[in-house]
Amino acid sequence: MTRAERTQLFYDKIRKEYERLNAICENGRAKYTQSYIIGKIAQKYLRSERTIENIIYHRVG
């Protein structure tokens, strides 16, 4: 597996985690805010919040 393929898998994993957390609803409203979700993912994957935002919003890869 090449570096580009591993990077793409990493990005896909982050995007899937974001979608999962964003889909959690309670009483018809989103349970978590965008900033909370990005902060939790950044902490989990040891990246900055800005990097996670860039990955989620397809500003990279």
C-alpha positions in Angstrom: 0.0 0.0 0.0 1.4 3.3 -1.0 1.6 6.4 1.2 -1.1 8.1 -0.8 -3.4 5.2 -0.3 -2.8 5.1 3.5 -3.4 8.8 3.7 -6.6 8.5 1.8 -7.8 5.7 4.2 -6.9 8.0 7.1 -8.9 10.8 5.7 -11.9 8.5 5.0 -11.7 7.3 8.6 -11.8 10.8 10.0 -14.7 11.8 7.7 -16.7 8.7 8.7 -16.1 9.5 12.4 -17.3 13.0 11.8 -20.5 11.8 10.0 -21.2 9.3 12.8 -20.9 11.9 15.6 -22.8 14.6 13.6 -25.7 12.2 13.0 -26.3 11.6 16.7 -29.6 13.3 17.6 -31.4 13.8 20.9 -35.0 15.1 21.0 -34.8 15.9 17.3 -31.7 18.1 17.6 -28.0 17.5 17.1 -26.5 16.3 20.3 -23.0 17.7 19.7 -21.8 21.0 18.2 -19.5 21.2 15.3 -16.6 22.6 17.4 -17.1 19.8 20.0 -17.0 17.1 17.3 -13.9 18.6 15.6 -12.2 18.9 19.0 -12.9 15.3 19.9 -11.6 14.0 16.6 -8.5 16.1 16.8 -7.8 14.7 20.2 -8.4 11.1 19.1 -6.2 11.3 16.0 -3.5 13.7 17.5 -4.0 16.4 14.9 -4.9 20.1 15.2 -8.5 21.2 14.9 -7.6 23.1 11.8 -6.2 20.0 10.1 -9.3 18.0 11.0 -11.5 20.8 9.5 -9.4 20.8 6.3 -9.8 17.0 6.1 -13.6 17.0 6.8 -14.4 19.8 4.3 -12.2 18.3 1.6 -9.6 21.1 1.5 -6.9 18.4 1.3 -6.8 15.0 -0.4 
